Amino acid sequence: MDLELNRKDLHDTRLVDRDPPVPQSGEALLRIESFGLTSNNITYAVFGDAMNYWEFFPASDPGWGKLNVWGYAHVEESRHPDLVAGMRVYGYLPCASHLLVVPGRVDTKGFIDAAPHRAGLPSAYQAYRNIETDPVYSADREAEHTLFFPLFYTSFLIDDFLADNFLEGKPFFGADTIVISSASSKTAIIAAYLLARRDDIRVVGLTSAGNREFVEGLKVYDAVYLYGDVARLPGERAVYVDVSGDGRIRSDVHARYDERLAHSAAVGVTHWTQMAPGAGDLAGPKPTFFFAPDRITKRGADWGTAQLDQKVADAWIPFAQWASGWLRVEEISTDTEIQRAYLELLDGKLDPAMGTISRMLP
């Protein structure tokens, strides 16, 4: 089973039944076990053409694309001399039952997919990590890992990026306040959690009236404001972390701070139907798209991949423990349930305290 989306109408979905591909020499077949469904998946779909996300897992027909997810799989069959069947991995997957890969750089940490059609795509999405050697994996935190880890990695990099940009000797572009939209989304929550550990910065969440109580209860934001109260946002100099992608909210935040807005980072599109093109009429700085793979490349060069992985693991462990205290997990397995969960995500209807994990049926 593959879940495919109409690239021109993301509400139009279809299920495609096909026999699993047969690996040839040098190839391997992954059996997909489970994956998380979060707003991150919607970002991949919305930016599928602009950022080439559709190209990772080509669909059966032009004009259609596979829903991209993160989750677990195992090597069901291998015809690669260095890859043993049975290895369980975590990585970037299609919403499907199987994935044919061309393993490269196989070692105890896992492997990459060296398939020719993926050669020009960002390397951050190519690795399949062996859970036996992955420093962030823990069996008793598998649900949190499934739902949060790709978002955690992005938020870790956002936190690192903001803290690493100094103006007149001050981090965070010299700002005293960081405003995060879609404050109930998992990416925003993780960013706020990490930023809250730092000194001399105030973290402010923007959210809807319906999510305000949940957001305030997390206790990672110094203050929480409704979208209609942007004109009251505090701070002498601010950074905007835009997780919503809502053009009207972005315009309001820019107008509030104008030249006192030190940086505007475009991160997500939880309000994807309210996206607005261009930035010509915005006050203050032009929004800059935050592309996590670029930051991974930089920190990999600065620190080395082993140290980067360890820094992420050291931050991940306490976060996963904290998140387990409020996260409620919904497990689904049928094709109909997966379609329903995807459409609810697309329409922003899921409870922010809920995380949905799809476990693929044999």
Residue pairs with C-beta under 8 A, 6 or more apart in sequence:
1 15
1 16
1 17
1 96
1 97
1 335
1 360
2 15
2 16
2 18
2 59
2 60
2 66
2 94
2 95
2 96
2 97
3 13
3 14
3 15
3 66
3 67
3 95
3 96
3 335
3 338
3 339
3 342
4 13
4 14
4 15
4 16
4 59
4 60
4 64
4 65
4 66
4 67
5 12
5 13
5 45
5 64
5 65
5 66
5 67
6 12
6 13
6 14
6 63
6 64
7 48
7 49
7 54
7 63
7 64
7 65
8 63
10 42
10 45
10 46
10 346
11 343
11 346
13 339
13 342
13 343
14 64
15 335
15 339
16 59
16 60
18 60
20 29
20 76
20 97
20 98
21 29
21 98
21 100
22 29
23 29
23 77
23 78
23 79
23 100
24 79
25 79
26 79
26 80
26 102
26 103
27 79
27 80
27 100
27 101
27 102
27 103
28 75
28 77
28 78
28 79
28 80
28 83
28 85
28 100
28 101
28 102
28 103
29 75
29 76
29 77
29 78
29 98
29 99
29 100
29 101
30 73
30 74
30 75
30 76
30 89
30 93
30 98
30 99
30 100
30 101
30 128
31 73
31 74
31 75
31 76
31 97
31 98
32 71
32 72
32 73
32 93
32 94
32 96
32 97
32 98
32 99
32 360
33 71
33 72
33 73
33 74
33 88
33 359
33 360
34 71
34 72
34 146
34 357
34 358
34 359
34 360
35 69
35 70
35 71
35 72
35 93
35 95
35 146
35 357
35 358
35 360
36 69
36 70
36 71
36 146
36 147
36 148
36 355
36 356
36 357
36 358
37 69
37 338
37 341
37 342
37 345
37 356
37 357
37 358
38 147
38 151
38 186
38 345
38 355
38 356
39 182
39 185
39 186
39 187
39 268
39 270
39 345
40 70
40 150
40 151
40 154
40 186
40 187
40 268
41 67
41 68
41 69
41 342
41 345
42 269
42 270
42 272
42 345
42 346
43 268
43 269
43 272
44 53
44 67
44 68
45 53
45 65
45 67
45 68
45 346
46 245
46 269
46 272
46 275
47 53
47 269
48 54
48 65
52 121
53 65
53 68
54 65
54 66
55 117
55 118
55 121
56 68
56 92
56 94
56 118
56 121
56 125
57 66
57 68
57 93
57 94
57 96
57 99
58 66
58 117
59 65
59 66
66 94
66 95
66 96
67 94
67 95
67 342
68 92
68 93
68 94
68 95
69 92
69 93
69 94
69 95
69 358
70 90
70 91
70 92
70 93
70 146
70 149
70 150
71 90
71 91
71 93
71 146
71 358
72 88
72 89
72 90
72 131
72 142
72 146
73 88
73 89
73 91
73 93
73 99
73 128
74 86
74 87
74 88
74 89
75 83
75 84
75 85
75 86
75 87
75 88
75 89
76 85
76 98
77 85
78 84
78 85
78 103
80 103
80 106
82 103
82 106
83 103
83 106
83 111
87 110
87 130
87 132
88 130
88 131
88 132
89 110
89 111
89 128
89 129
89 130
89 131
90 128
90 129
90 131
90 134
90 137
90 145
90 149
91 110
91 127
91 128
91 129
92 125
92 126
93 99
95 338
95 342
95 358
97 360
100 115
101 111
101 113
101 115
101 128
102 113
102 114
102 115
102 116
103 111
103 112
103 113
103 114
104 111
104 112
104 113
104 114
105 111
105 112
105 114
108 130
108 132
108 133
109 129
109 130
109 133
109 134
110 127
110 128
110 129
110 130
110 133
110 134
111 127
111 128
112 123
112 126
112 127
112 128
113 126
113 128
114 126
118 126
122 293
123 293
123 297
124 292
124 293
124 296
124 297
125 293
129 137
131 137
135 309
135 310
135 313
136 145
136 149
136 309
136 312
136 313
136 316
136 317
137 145
138 145
138 317
138 320
141 320
141 321
141 324
143 327
143 329
143 355
143 357
144 320
144 323
144 324
144 327
145 320
146 355
146 357
147 186
147 327
147 329
147 355
147 356
147 357
148 186
148 190
148 319
148 320
148 323
148 355
149 316
151 186
151 187
151 190
152 190
152 312
152 315
152 316
152 319
153 292
153 296
153 312
154 187
154 190
154 267
154 290
154 292
155 187
155 190
155 191
155 193
155 194
156 190
156 194
156 311
156 312
156 315
156 316
157 290
157 292
157 295
157 296
157 299
158 191
158 241
158 265
158 267
158 290
159 191
159 194
159 195
159 198
160 295
160 299
161 265
161 290
161 295
162 171
162 172
162 173
162 178
162 195
162 239
162 241
162 263
162 265
163 171
163 172
163 198
164 171
165 171
165 172
165 173
165 263
166 173
166 174
167 173
167 174
167 262
168 174
170 200
171 198
171 201
172 178
172 201
172 239
172 262
173 237
173 239
173 262
173 263
174 237
174 262
175 201
175 235
175 237
175 238
175 239
175 262
175 263
176 200
176 201
176 202
176 235
176 236
176 237
176 238
177 201
177 202
177 203
177 204
177 233
177 234
177 235
177 236
177 237
177 238
177 239
178 195
178 201
178 202
178 203
178 204
178 238
178 239
178 240
178 241
179 204
179 205
179 206
179 233
179 235
179 238
179 239
179 240
179 241
179 253
180 188
180 191
180 192
180 203
180 204
180 205
180 206
180 221
180 241
180 243
181 188
181 206
181 227
181 240
181 241
181 242
181 243
181 244
181 246
181 249
181 250
181 253
182 188
182 206
182 207
182 243
182 244
182 268
182 270
182 271
183 189
183 192
183 205
183 206
183 207
183 211
183 215
183 221
183 224
183 243
184 207
184 208
184 211
184 214
184 215
184 352
185 243
185 244
185 268
185 270
185 352
186 352
186 355
187 243
187 267
187 268
188 205
188 241
188 243
189 218
189 220
190 319
191 241
191 243
192 203
192 205
192 218
192 220
192 221
193 218
193 220
193 319
193 322
194 315
194 319
195 201
195 203
196 203
196 220
196 221
196 222
202 222
202 223
202 234
202 235
203 220
203 221
203 222
204 221
204 222
204 223
204 224
204 225
204 233
204 234
204 235
205 215
205 221
205 223
205 224
205 225
206 224
206 225
206 226
206 227
206 230
206 233
206 244
206 249
206 253
207 215
207 224
207 225
207 226
207 227
208 226
208 227
209 226
211 352
212 224
212 226
214 352
214 353
215 221
215 224
215 352
216 224
217 326
218 326
223 234
225 232
225 233
227 246
227 249
227 252
230 249
230 252
230 253
230 256
231 252
231 256
233 253
233 256
233 257
235 257
235 260
236 260
237 257
237 260
237 261
237 262
238 257
238 260
238 261
238 262
239 261
239 262
239 263
239 264
239 265
240 250
240 253
240 254
240 257
240 261
240 263
240 264
240 265
240 287
241 265
241 267
242 249
242 250
242 253
242 264
242 265
242 266
242 267
242 268
242 287
243 267
243 268
243 270
244 250
244 268
244 269
244 270
244 271
244 274
245 266
245 268
245 269
245 270
245 271
245 272
245 274
245 275
246 271
246 274
246 275
246 276
247 274
247 275
247 276
247 277
248 274
248 276
249 271
249 274
250 264
250 276
250 282
250 287
251 276
251 281
251 282
253 261
253 264
254 261
254 264
254 282
254 283
254 284
255 283
257 283
257 284
258 283
258 284
259 283
259 284
260 284
261 283
261 284
261 285
262 285
263 285
263 288
264 282
264 284
264 285
264 286
264 287
264 288
265 287
265 288
265 289
265 290
266 287
266 288
266 289
266 290
267 290
269 275
270 348
271 348
272 346
279 286
279 287
296 308
299 308
300 308
303 311
326 353
327 353
327 354
327 355
328 351
328 353
328 354
328 355
329 354
329 355
329 356
329 357
330 341
330 354
330 355
330 356
330 357
331 356
331 357
331 358
331 359
332 338
332 341
332 356
332 357
332 358
332 359
333 358
333 359
333 360
333 361
334 361
337 358
338 358
341 350
341 356
341 358
344 350
345 356
350 356
